[in-house]
Amino acid sequence: MSEIINECKDPAGHRLHICQLRKAGREEEVAALMENPGHTCLNCNAVAKEAKNLCNPSPFSSY
């Protein structure tokens, strides 16, 4: 089996990522960042409009 590594691609901006905002209880801010998503986090599967709000972002297309 391969090992899953949850690595943040932007450690300097980690405090602004959805996972950290959720831990801080900032749900209204999280909800705003998740509107009209275009990226998903390969670590936690969160979605966000902009890649900068995720640890390990990957773009996706909406139909």
PDB file of N, CA, C and O in Angstrom:
ATOM      1  N   MET A   1       0.825  -1.195   0.000  1.00  0.00           N
ATOM      2  CA  MET A   1       0.000   0.000   0.000  1.00  0.00           C
ATOM      3  C   MET A   1       0.859   1.245   0.000  1.00  0.00           C
ATOM      4  O   MET A   1       1.929   1.281   0.609  1.00  0.00           O
ATOM      5  N   SER A   2       0.381   2.264  -0.687  1.00  0.00           N
ATOM      6  CA  SER A   2       1.124   3.513  -0.692  1.00  0.00           C
ATOM      7  C   SER A   2       0.707   4.360   0.506  1.00  0.00           C
ATOM      8  O   SER A   2      -0.430   4.295   0.974  1.00  0.00           O
ATOM      9  N   GLU A   3       1.639   5.140   0.978  1.00  0.00           N
ATOM     10  CA  GLU A   3       1.402   5.995   2.137  1.00  0.00           C
ATOM     11  C   GLU A   3       0.801   7.322   1.685  1.00  0.00           C
ATOM     12  O   GLU A   3       1.280   7.926   0.725  1.00  0.00           O
ATOM     13  N   ILE A   4      -0.246   7.777   2.372  1.00  0.00           N
ATOM     14  CA  ILE A   4      -0.858   9.060   2.063  1.00  0.00           C
ATOM     15  C   ILE A   4      -0.135  10.143   2.845  1.00  0.00           C
ATOM     16  O   ILE A   4       0.000  10.060   4.066  1.00  0.00           O
ATOM     17  N   ILE A   5       0.326  11.154   2.132  1.00  0.00           N
ATOM     18  CA  ILE A   5       1.041  12.254   2.770  1.00  0.00           C
ATOM     19  C   ILE A   5       0.200  13.520   2.610  1.00  0.00           C
ATOM     20  O   ILE A   5      -0.069  13.964   1.494  1.00  0.00           O
ATOM     21  N   ASN A   6      -0.204  14.084   3.727  1.00  0.00           N
ATOM     22  CA  ASN A   6      -0.967  15.333   3.714  1.00  0.00           C
ATOM     23  C   ASN A   6       0.016  16.479   3.881  1.00  0.00           C
ATOM     24  O   ASN A   6       0.411  16.825   4.994  1.00  0.00           O
ATOM     25  N   GLU A   7       0.394  17.050   2.771  1.00  0.00           N
ATOM     26  CA  GLU A   7       1.396  18.099   2.768  1.00  0.00           C
ATOM     27  C   GLU A   7       0.783  19.413   2.307  1.00  0.00           C
ATOM     28  O   GLU A   7       0.073  19.460   1.302  1.00  0.00           O
ATOM     29  N   CYS A   8       1.059  20.459   3.038  1.00  0.00           N
ATOM     30  CA  CYS A   8       0.592  21.784   2.652  1.00  0.00           C
ATOM     31  C   CYS A   8       1.588  22.367   1.656  1.00  0.00           C
ATOM     32  O   CYS A   8       2.787  22.432   1.924  1.00  0.00           O
ATOM     33  N   LYS A   9       1.074  22.789   0.504  1.00  0.00           N
ATOM     34  CA  LYS A   9       1.926  23.357  -0.548  1.00  0.00           C
ATOM     35  C   LYS A   9       2.308  24.805  -0.273  1.00  0.00           C
ATOM     36  O   LYS A   9       3.195  25.352  -0.927  1.00  0.00           O
ATOM     37  N   ASP A  10       1.634  25.431   0.701  1.00  0.00           N
ATOM     38  CA  ASP A  10       1.911  26.832   1.048  1.00  0.00           C
ATOM     39  C   ASP A  10       1.919  27.002   2.569  1.00  0.00           C
ATOM     40  O   ASP A  10       0.984  27.579   3.125  1.00  0.00           O
ATOM     41  N   PRO A  11       2.960  26.510   3.251  1.00  0.00           N
ATOM     42  CA  PRO A  11       3.002  26.595   4.710  1.00  0.00           C
ATOM     43  C   PRO A  11       2.905  28.028   5.243  1.00  0.00           C
ATOM     44  O   PRO A  11       2.357  28.244   6.324  1.00  0.00           O
ATOM     45  N   ALA A  12       3.421  28.990   4.512  1.00  0.00           N
ATOM     46  CA  ALA A  12       3.373  30.381   4.965  1.00  0.00           C
ATOM     47  C   ALA A  12       1.941  30.910   5.003  1.00  0.00           C
ATOM     48  O   ALA A  12       1.617  31.755   5.837  1.00  0.00           O
ATOM     49  N   GLY A  13       1.086  30.422   4.111  1.00  0.00           N
ATOM     50  CA  GLY A  13      -0.298  30.868   4.070  1.00  0.00           C
ATOM     51  C   GLY A  13      -1.266  29.905   4.735  1.00  0.00           C
ATOM     52  O   GLY A  13      -2.480  30.075   4.623  1.00  0.00           O
ATOM     53  N   HIS A  14      -0.751  28.899   5.424  1.00  0.00           N
ATOM     54  CA  HIS A  14      -1.581  27.842   5.996  1.00  0.00           C
ATOM     55  C   HIS A  14      -2.669  28.364   6.932  1.00  0.00           C
ATOM     56  O   HIS A  14      -3.750  27.780   7.009  1.00  0.00           O
ATOM     57  N   ARG A  15      -2.400  29.432   7.628  1.00  0.00           N
ATOM     58  CA  ARG A  15      -3.373  29.980   8.583  1.00  0.00           C
ATOM     59  C   ARG A  15      -4.631  30.481   7.884  1.00  0.00           C
ATOM     60  O   ARG A  15      -5.659  30.678   8.532  1.00  0.00           O
ATOM     61  N   LEU A  16      -4.564  30.690   6.560  1.00  0.00           N
ATOM     62  CA  LEU A  16      -5.710  31.172   5.787  1.00  0.00           C
ATOM     63  C   LEU A  16      -6.401  30.059   4.996  1.00  0.00           C
ATOM     64  O   LEU A  16      -7.325  30.324   4.228  1.00  0.00           O
ATOM     65  N   HIS A  17      -5.962  28.837   5.182  1.00  0.00           N
ATOM     66  CA  HIS A  17      -6.568  27.715   4.465  1.00  0.00           C
ATOM     67  C   HIS A  17      -7.850  27.279   5.175  1.00  0.00           C
ATOM     68  O   HIS A  17      -7.993  27.448   6.386  1.00  0.00           O
ATOM     69  N   ILE A  18      -8.765  26.725   4.412  1.00  0.00           N
ATOM     70  CA  ILE A  18     -10.074  26.339   4.939  1.00  0.00           C
ATOM     71  C   ILE A  18      -9.958  25.417   6.148  1.00  0.00           C
ATOM     72  O   ILE A  18     -10.723  25.569   7.100  1.00  0.00           O
ATOM     73  N   CYS A  19      -9.033  24.471   6.139  1.00  0.00           N
ATOM     74  CA  CYS A  19      -8.903  23.552   7.274  1.00  0.00           C
ATOM     75  C   CYS A  19      -8.590  24.299   8.568  1.00  0.00           C
ATOM     76  O   CYS A  19      -9.117  23.950   9.625  1.00  0.00           O
ATOM     77  N   GLN A  20      -7.743  25.316   8.497  1.00  0.00           N
ATOM     78  CA  GLN A  20      -7.382  26.073   9.692  1.00  0.00           C
ATOM     79  C   GLN A  20      -8.497  27.023  10.119  1.00  0.00           C
ATOM     80  O   GLN A  20      -8.729  27.221  11.312  1.00  0.00           O
ATOM     81  N   LEU A  21      -9.181  27.606   9.148  1.00  0.00           N
ATOM     82  CA  LEU A  21     -10.306  28.488   9.465  1.00  0.00           C
ATOM     83  C   LEU A  21     -11.421  27.699  10.149  1.00  0.00           C
ATOM     84  O   LEU A  21     -12.063  28.201  11.070  1.00  0.00           O
ATOM     85  N   ARG A  22     -11.650  26.467   9.700  1.00  0.00           N
ATOM     86  CA  ARG A  22     -12.658  25.611  10.349  1.00  0.00           C
ATOM     87  C   ARG A  22     -12.261  25.304  11.785  1.00  0.00           C
ATOM     88  O   ARG A  22     -13.096  25.365  12.688  1.00  0.00           O
ATOM     89  N   LYS A  23     -11.002  24.979  11.999  1.00  0.00           N
ATOM     90  CA  LYS A  23     -10.526  24.688  13.357  1.00  0.00           C
ATOM     91  C   LYS A  23     -10.721  25.881  14.277  1.00  0.00           C
ATOM     92  O   LYS A  23     -10.944  25.723  15.478  1.00  0.00           O
ATOM     93  N   ALA A  24     -10.635  27.075  13.706  1.00  0.00           N
ATOM     94  CA  ALA A  24     -10.794  28.306  14.488  1.00  0.00           C
ATOM     95  C   ALA A  24     -12.267  28.700  14.645  1.00  0.00           C
ATOM     96  O   ALA A  24     -12.576  29.697  15.298  1.00  0.00           O
ATOM     97  N   GLY A  25     -13.179  27.916  14.046  1.00  0.00           N
ATOM     98  CA  GLY A  25     -14.596  28.199  14.178  1.00  0.00           C
ATOM     99  C   GLY A  25     -15.095  29.336  13.311  1.00  0.00           C
ATOM    100  O   GLY A  25     -16.134  29.926  13.607  1.00  0.00           O
ATOM    101  N   ARG A  26     -14.387  29.650  12.262  1.00  0.00           N
ATOM    102  CA  ARG A  26     -14.747  30.780  11.390  1.00  0.00           C
ATOM    103  C   ARG A  26     -15.591  30.293  10.210  1.00  0.00           C
ATOM    104  O   ARG A  26     -15.213  30.456   9.049  1.00  0.00           O
ATOM    105  N   GLU A  27     -16.746  29.689  10.530  1.00  0.00           N
ATOM    106  CA  GLU A  27     -17.591  29.035   9.533  1.00  0.00           C
ATOM    107  C   GLU A  27     -18.176  29.990   8.490  1.00  0.00           C
ATOM    108  O   GLU A  27     -18.312  29.611   7.327  1.00  0.00           O
ATOM    109  N   GLU A  28     -18.521  31.208   8.875  1.00  0.00           N
ATOM    110  CA  GLU A  28     -19.061  32.164   7.891  1.00  0.00           C
ATOM    111  C   GLU A  28     -18.010  32.496   6.839  1.00  0.00           C
ATOM    112  O   GLU A  28     -18.322  32.586   5.651  1.00  0.00           O
ATOM    113  N   GLU A  29     -16.776  32.677   7.270  1.00  0.00           N
ATOM    114  CA  GLU A  29     -15.681  32.961   6.337  1.00  0.00           C
ATOM    115  C   GLU A  29     -15.435  31.758   5.425  1.00  0.00           C
ATOM    116  O   GLU A  29     -15.210  31.914   4.224  1.00  0.00           O
ATOM    117  N   VAL A  30     -15.479  30.561   6.005  1.00  0.00           N
ATOM    118  CA  VAL A  30     -15.301  29.333   5.228  1.00  0.00           C
ATOM    119  C   VAL A  30     -16.388  29.231   4.156  1.00  0.00           C
ATOM    120  O   VAL A  30     -16.096  28.936   2.997  1.00  0.00           O
ATOM    121  N   ALA A  31     -17.623  29.472   4.541  1.00  0.00           N
ATOM    122  CA  ALA A  31     -18.742  29.385   3.592  1.00  0.00           C
ATOM    123  C   ALA A  31     -18.546  30.345   2.416  1.00  0.00           C
ATOM    124  O   ALA A  31     -18.825  29.991   1.271  1.00  0.00           O
ATOM    125  N   ALA A  32     -18.074  31.542   2.696  1.00  0.00           N
ATOM    126  CA  ALA A  32     -17.837  32.520   1.632  1.00  0.00           C
ATOM    127  C   ALA A  32     -16.734  32.059   0.685  1.00  0.00           C
ATOM    128  O   ALA A  32     -16.834  32.266  -0.525  1.00  0.00           O
ATOM    129  N   LEU A  33     -15.696  31.441   1.213  1.00  0.00           N
ATOM    130  CA  LEU A  33     -14.584  30.970   0.387  1.00  0.00           C
ATOM    131  C   LEU A  33     -14.980  29.776  -0.477  1.00  0.00           C
ATOM    132  O   LEU A  33     -14.353  29.509  -1.502  1.00  0.00           O
ATOM    133  N   MET A  34     -16.024  29.059  -0.057  1.00  0.00           N
ATOM    134  CA  MET A  34     -16.450  27.856  -0.764  1.00  0.00           C
ATOM    135  C   MET A  34     -17.494  28.133  -1.848  1.00  0.00           C
ATOM    136  O   MET A  34     -17.867  27.217  -2.581  1.00  0.00           O
ATOM    137  N   GLU A  35     -17.974  29.378  -1.966  1.00  0.00           N
ATOM    138  CA  GLU A  35     -18.959  29.709  -2.996  1.00  0.00           C
ATOM    139  C   GLU A  35     -18.350  29.595  -4.385  1.00  0.00           C
ATOM    140  O   GLU A  35     -17.213  30.013  -4.606  1.00  0.00           O
ATOM    141  N   ASN A  36     -19.096  29.035  -5.310  1.00  0.00           N
ATOM    142  CA  ASN A  36     -18.644  28.861  -6.700  1.00  0.00           C
ATOM    143  C   ASN A  36     -17.260  28.216  -6.778  1.00  0.00           C
ATOM    144  O   ASN A  36     -16.341  28.811  -7.341  1.00  0.00           O
ATOM    145  N   PRO A  37     -17.092  27.028  -6.232  1.00  0.00           N
ATOM    146  CA  PRO A  37     -15.763  26.407  -6.164  1.00  0.00           C
ATOM    147  C   PRO A  37     -15.208  26.014  -7.529  1.00  0.00           C
ATOM    148  O   PRO A  37     -15.945  25.698  -8.463  1.00  0.00           O
ATOM    149  N   GLY A  38     -13.896  26.047  -7.605  1.00  0.00           N
ATOM    150  CA  GLY A  38     -13.194  25.634  -8.813  1.00  0.00           C
ATOM    151  C   GLY A  38     -11.978  24.787  -8.496  1.00  0.00           C
ATOM    152  O   GLY A  38     -11.269  24.338  -9.396  1.00  0.00           O
ATOM    153  N   HIS A  39     -11.733  24.567  -7.173  1.00  0.00           N
ATOM    154  CA  HIS A  39     -10.581  23.785  -6.736  1.00  0.00           C
ATOM    155  C   HIS A  39     -10.995  22.875  -5.588  1.00  0.00           C
ATOM    156  O   HIS A  39     -11.894  23.203  -4.814  1.00  0.00           O
ATOM    157  N   THR A  40     -10.339  21.744  -5.488  1.00  0.00           N
ATOM    158  CA  THR A  40     -10.551  20.832  -4.367  1.00  0.00           C
ATOM    159  C   THR A  40      -9.207  20.540  -3.712  1.00  0.00           C
ATOM    160  O   THR A  40      -8.174  20.541  -4.381  1.00  0.00           O
ATOM    161  N   CYS A  41      -9.218  20.292  -2.422  1.00  0.00           N
ATOM    162  CA  CYS A  41      -7.989  19.966  -1.698  1.00  0.00           C
ATOM    163  C   CYS A  41      -7.767  18.463  -1.776  1.00  0.00           C
ATOM    164  O   CYS A  41      -8.652  17.682  -1.426  1.00  0.00           O
ATOM    165  N   LEU A  42      -6.603  18.064  -2.230  1.00  0.00           N
ATOM    166  CA  LEU A  42      -6.278  16.651  -2.334  1.00  0.00           C
ATOM    167  C   LEU A  42      -5.996  16.027  -0.974  1.00  0.00           C
ATOM    168  O   LEU A  42      -5.890  14.806  -0.866  1.00  0.00           O
ATOM    169  N   ASN A  43      -5.873  16.848   0.065  1.00  0.00           N
ATOM    170  CA  ASN A  43      -5.668  16.336   1.422  1.00  0.00           C
ATOM    171  C   ASN A  43      -6.992  16.038   2.113  1.00  0.00           C
ATOM    172  O   ASN A  43      -7.193  14.938   2.629  1.00  0.00           O
ATOM    173  N   CYS A  44      -7.897  17.021   2.125  1.00  0.00           N
ATOM    174  CA  CYS A  44      -9.120  16.889   2.934  1.00  0.00           C
ATOM    175  C   CYS A  44     -10.417  16.944   2.125  1.00  0.00           C
ATOM    176  O   CYS A  44     -11.503  16.832   2.692  1.00  0.00           O
ATOM    177  N   ASN A  45     -10.312  17.116   0.810  1.00  0.00           N
ATOM    178  CA  ASN A  45     -11.471  17.179  -0.093  1.00  0.00           C
ATOM    179  C   ASN A  45     -12.324  18.428   0.068  1.00  0.00           C
ATOM    180  O   ASN A  45     -13.432  18.473  -0.466  1.00  0.00           O
ATOM    181  N   ALA A  46     -11.858  19.425   0.770  1.00  0.00           N
ATOM    182  CA  ALA A  46     -12.581  20.699   0.848  1.00  0.00           C
ATOM    183  C   ALA A  46     -12.565  21.323  -0.541  1.00  0.00           C
ATOM    184  O   ALA A  46     -11.671  21.046  -1.340  1.00  0.00           O
ATOM    185  N   VAL A  47     -13.550  22.163  -0.827  1.00  0.00           N
ATOM    186  CA  VAL A  47     -13.593  22.884  -2.097  1.00  0.00           C
ATOM    187  C   VAL A  47     -13.526  24.381  -1.824  1.00  0.00           C
ATOM    188  O   VAL A  47     -13.971  24.853  -0.778  1.00  0.00           O
ATOM    189  N   ALA A  48     -12.966  25.120  -2.774  1.00  0.00           N
ATOM    190  CA  ALA A  48     -12.836  26.571  -2.630  1.00  0.00           C
ATOM    191  C   ALA A  48     -12.833  27.212  -4.013  1.00  0.00           C
ATOM    192  O   ALA A  48     -12.502  26.579  -5.015  1.00  0.00           O
ATOM    193  N   LYS A  49     -13.207  28.465  -4.035  1.00  0.00           N
ATOM    194  CA  LYS A  49     -13.184  29.205  -5.293  1.00  0.00           C
ATOM    195  C   LYS A  49     -11.742  29.382  -5.778  1.00  0.00           C
ATOM    196  O   LYS A  49     -11.455  29.240  -6.967  1.00  0.00           O
ATOM    197  N   GLU A  50     -10.841  29.694  -4.842  1.00  0.00           N
ATOM    198  CA  GLU A  50      -9.448  29.955  -5.203  1.00  0.00           C
ATOM    199  C   GLU A  50      -8.507  28.928  -4.573  1.00  0.00           C
ATOM    200  O   GLU A  50      -8.711  28.495  -3.439  1.00  0.00           O
ATOM    201  N   ALA A  51      -7.486  28.552  -5.319  1.00  0.00           N
ATOM    202  CA  ALA A  51      -6.514  27.561  -4.872  1.00  0.00           C
ATOM    203  C   ALA A  51      -5.772  28.005  -3.610  1.00  0.00           C
ATOM    204  O   ALA A  51      -5.366  27.168  -2.804  1.00  0.00           O
ATOM    205  N   LYS A  52      -5.594  29.313  -3.436  1.00  0.00           N
ATOM    206  CA  LYS A  52      -4.820  29.820  -2.299  1.00  0.00           C
ATOM    207  C   LYS A  52      -5.461  29.507  -0.951  1.00  0.00           C
ATOM    208  O   LYS A  52      -4.820  29.677   0.087  1.00  0.00           O
ATOM    209  N   ASN A  53      -6.707  29.055  -0.947  1.00  0.00           N
ATOM    210  CA  ASN A  53      -7.399  28.755   0.299  1.00  0.00           C
ATOM    211  C   ASN A  53      -7.354  27.283   0.671  1.00  0.00           C
ATOM    212  O   ASN A  53      -8.051  26.853   1.590  1.00  0.00           O
ATOM    213  N   LEU A  54      -6.532  26.496  -0.042  1.00  0.00           N
ATOM    214  CA  LEU A  54      -6.421  25.063   0.196  1.00  0.00           C
ATOM    215  C   LEU A  54      -4.964  24.650   0.348  1.00  0.00           C
ATOM    216  O   LEU A  54      -4.072  25.280  -0.219  1.00  0.00           O
ATOM    217  N   CYS A  55      -4.725  23.595   1.113  1.00  0.00           N
ATOM    218  CA  CYS A  55      -3.359  23.116   1.339  1.00  0.00           C
ATOM    219  C   CYS A  55      -2.744  22.457   0.110  1.00  0.00           C
ATOM    220  O   CYS A  55      -1.581  22.695  -0.216  1.00  0.00           O
ATOM    221  N   ASN A  56      -3.524  21.637  -0.560  1.00  0.00           N
ATOM    222  CA  ASN A  56      -3.020  20.854  -1.691  1.00  0.00           C
ATOM    223  C   ASN A  56      -4.057  20.931  -2.818  1.00  0.00           C
ATOM    224  O   ASN A  56      -4.736  19.945  -3.104  1.00  0.00           O
ATOM    225  N   PRO A  57      -4.179  22.112  -3.463  1.00  0.00           N
ATOM    226  CA  PRO A  57      -5.264  22.346  -4.413  1.00  0.00           C
ATOM    227  C   PRO A  57      -5.085  21.665  -5.767  1.00  0.00           C
ATOM    228  O   PRO A  57      -3.976  21.464  -6.263  1.00  0.00           O
ATOM    229  N   SER A  58      -6.237  21.321  -6.335  1.00  0.00           N
ATOM    230  CA  SER A  58      -6.286  20.782  -7.689  1.00  0.00           C
ATOM    231  C   SER A  58      -7.525  21.380  -8.358  1.00  0.00           C
ATOM    232  O   SER A  58      -8.616  21.318  -7.790  1.00  0.00           O
ATOM    233  N   PRO A  59      -7.376  21.960  -9.557  1.00  0.00           N
ATOM    234  CA  PRO A  59      -8.542  22.554 -10.216  1.00  0.00           C
ATOM    235  C   PRO A  59      -9.498  21.466 -10.720  1.00  0.00           C
ATOM    236  O   PRO A  59      -9.091  20.343 -11.016  1.00  0.00           O
ATOM    237  N   PHE A  60     -10.763  21.832 -10.806  1.00  0.00           N
ATOM    238  CA  PHE A  60     -11.749  20.939 -11.407  1.00  0.00           C
ATOM    239  C   PHE A  60     -12.703  21.767 -12.253  1.00  0.00           C
ATOM    240  O   PHE A  60     -12.809  22.982 -12.085  1.00  0.00           O
ATOM    241  N   SER A  61     -13.384  21.103 -13.151  1.00  0.00           N
ATOM    242  CA  SER A  61     -14.358  21.763 -14.026  1.00  0.00           C
ATOM    243  C   SER A  61     -15.750  21.509 -13.503  1.00  0.00           C
ATOM    244  O   SER A  61     -16.063  20.408 -13.051  1.00  0.00           O
ATOM    245  N   SER A  62     -16.583  22.525 -13.562  1.00  0.00           N
ATOM    246  CA  SER A  62     -17.990  22.323 -13.232  1.00  0.00           C
ATOM    247  C   SER A  62     -18.760  22.196 -14.529  1.00  0.00           C
ATOM    248  O   SER A  62     -18.393  22.802 -15.536  1.00  0.00           O
ATOM    249  N   TYR A  63     -19.794  21.434 -14.513  1.00  0.00           N
ATOM    250  CA  TYR A  63     -20.573  21.164 -15.728  1.00  0.00           C
ATOM    251  C   TYR A  63     -21.612  22.203 -15.940  1.00  0.00           C
ATOM    252  O   TYR A  63     -22.362  22.136 -16.914  1.00  0.00           O
TER     253      TYR A  63
END
